[in-house]
Structures are given as C-alpha cells and as structure tokens.
Amino acid sequence: MSYYKIQGGYKLSGSIEVNSPKNSAMALLSASLLNKGKSEFLNFPNLEETKRIIEVLESIGVKCSWKGTKHLVIEAPKKLKLEKINYESASKTRTILMFLGPLVNQFKSFKLPIATGCKLGSRTISPYIYALENFGVEMKEQGKYYQVKKSKANLNREIIMYESGDTATACVMMAAALTNQTIKIKYASANYQIQELGFYLQKLGVKINGLGTSTLEIKGLKQINKNVKYTLAEDPIEAMFFLSLAATTNSSLLIKGCPIDFLDLELLKLKKMGFNYEIKKKYLAGNKKTNLVDLQTKPSKLIALKENIHAKPYPGINIDNLPFFVPIATQAKGTTLIFDWVYENRAIYYTELTKLGAKVNLSDPHRAFVEGPTVLKGAEVMCPPALRPSSILVIAMLAAKGESILRNTYNIARGFEDLHERLRKIGAKIEIIND
C-alpha cells in the first residue's frame, strides 16, 4: 500500500496543466462498445479507474492498445464474450453500470457484476432500472450480479429520468444510440461528461439535439461501424482541485486548461469569498467544442459566505467540486456551511480534516460547518474510501505546517494521474512511498 509523505506550510508557484477527466473517459470507454469500428481517443487519461475498465473490455474480447501515453485505440470484436467478463475489475467501479446502455440492444439477456466504486452511502440504481424499462429491459440484483433481460415490449420514445444523474443519463444515451429511432430524454444531466459523450456519439453518426440542456433528442442508428478519432477536453474537477489548492495555500499559480463553462459558479462563489484571480488566455480544447482558459491565481484574504455552499445539476456547482470548498473554508474568516445533500456519508469524511487541526462540525450527515481561519498542522491520516474526500486531504496537508502522512492513496490514483509528480513541479514537498 503506497502513501504520501508531505512537508506542508509552503506557498506554491509556477504553472500546472489540467488533465482530461476520469468521468468523461469512463463514459467514452463504455460507449466504445457501440462501435464495431475503431475508436481512437486522444488526450486520454491513464488512471487506475480507466485501467480497471480497460481490463474489463479486454476480458470480453475488445482490443485496447496505447499509441504513446495519451492515445488509446479500441477495436471491438464481431461478438462480445460477456461470459468471460473480469469480475474483479468490473466490481471495483460503478462505471460498469454504464455498460448497460450499449449492451441492451446487442443481447437479449446478460449479467454484469454489481458495482462498488466510492463508498458514499446508499447509492440507488433505480434511475437505471426505471429508464431502461422504456426499452423493454428488466433488471434485478441476484447475488453478485445484475441480471438483465430484454423483452419485446414497445419502445417508449419519451423518457423522463428518475433523477438527473450523470452516469444514468449517459447509459440511456447509449441505449438510444442503437435504436434506429428518435428518443427524447427529459430531466437529463447536462454535465461536462454528458456533453463529451454526445460529441463522440455525433462523430459516430448519431444525431443529438439539446446537448448542454436538460432535454435531449437522440436519433439513433441500427448499427454503428465507423473509424473515428476523438480528443478529450480537460477536467473541470481537476481544475477545481488546483483552484482549491491555490486558495488554501494562498499561492500564485497559473492553472492551464480550465474548462471555464463548467466552473462559472464555483469561481463566482470564490470571488465573493475574496479569492483573487485573473483569466490570462481563452481558447478551445482539442475537441474544438469546449472553452478553456488559463487562470492566474493571486494571494487572497478569504472570508466565509453568509449563504450555504451546495451542489446542483449543471450549470450549478458540480457535486464533485463541492468538497474542494472545505479546505478553502478552513482559511476563510467566519463560518462556512457546506451542504452536501446528495450523499449520506460524504460530509462525514470532511471531519477527517480535524486531525490536521481544522474546525469542522457536523449538524447532520449532510451539513458541515467549517470555521476559519485555522492554522493547520501535520498529522497521519488514512484516506477515506472515496476519491474527492481523499483529495482534499492532500490540499489540507500541503497547507498544514510540518510533516503529514496520507495512507492508502489508491482512491486518489483512481482520479488523478501522477499527482505527486505534478505537484512537485510547482514546489510541493511531496513524495510517494511504497510499503
């Protein structure tokens, strides 16, 4: 088990580039099962999470190969061998649920390993079940597997999502892509990974209207066999990690490649907290769709907001960006209320920062009151079993005076590529040690 050793309390400087996102990558890996041709993904992240799904794809007959460090080539076989699926790798990530979308129109019945992923409390699969009912799909949990069966029921061409979830919306989009019909999806997620998935599907020839809104109209195809190349855009969640790092350590950083349209409200909240920054450059991502900026942060005196900070579906604060306000709030004068209403357990993990001297108090499993400014001090902490709560410990430790040890860092590697090496380039005193 690897761990980080961190000497904190130092300001950081220089520039750092934002990588492409785990969540988009996982959606595209799943969607590649729609295509009997060759899918080439450029600017693709090589993460522990993507490795697990690549292992799953290879186990069912998909050929996956790297051309360099960021160029992944995927070639599907004529027939997938679902009976040989790698259970161990599939069960480690909730991404396996997105496989339902491309598979329901290719198999009359099949089974998939039950998903785990981040342990954030009860995480219902009802949005998938209710949405796929519109395609004549029945889905049940039996033992360690989801049992999936498709009947000859008539297709419902207007689908209302049970909740506006990212992965559930992606799943339904993939199912609609192989119907040879026009499907309307209401209360859909409009988040960055949904837009990215839509751009890829459009390259495959699927017609989509409404990307970036809560209503999608998808005209699917009977079959897809096309050679395509698609370049992923950058990750708004990783960009927010670096913004939080700059604010918490009071550092001047040039953060390159911030997807600004997915950070608007986060930046407004930070601005009202007294965070100083300047947009230096505007340009398009490699997909020629997503707007990027280079953003220069400046030393700031932070104050707590009077209102609570909470997440909402896009264009609200991203649910994955909400935790990054916690370390920031430890350095803001006053009391900040972080309202994490989606997950039962995640706010509880925020109290791990108290081991570093932060003042974080829970009023219930969803609401955390953070008092600041607080002088953070080094400590030894175990990563919680969730990506974002683990990553905010890295931020707090880099701000904390003295030495910190952060153990069981696998969850961080699920979403951040070579994080410690990249942080070292901007002056962080961090090293990874393997036991």
Secondary structure, 3 states (H helix, E strand, C coil): CEEEEEEECCCCEEEEECCCCHHHHHHHHHHHHHECCEEEEECCCCCHHHHHHHHHHHHCCCEEEECCCCCEEEECCCCCCHHHCCHHHHCCCHHHHHHHHHHCCCCCEEEEECCCCCCCCCCCCHHHHHHHHHHCEEEEEECCEEEEEECCCCCCCEEECCCCCHHHHHHHHHHHHCCCCEEEEECCCCCHHHHHHHHHHHHCCCEEECCCCCEEEEECCCCECCCEEEECCCCHHHHHHHHHHHHHHCCEEEEEEEEHHHCHHHHHHHHHCCCEEEEEEEEECCCCCCEEEEEEEECCCCECCCCCEECCCCCCCCCCCHHHHHHHHCCCEEEEEEECCCCCCHHHHHHHHHHHCCEEEEEECCEEEEEECCCCECCEEECCCCHHHHHHHHHHHHHCEEEEEEECCHHHHCCCCCHHHHHHCCCCEEEEEEC
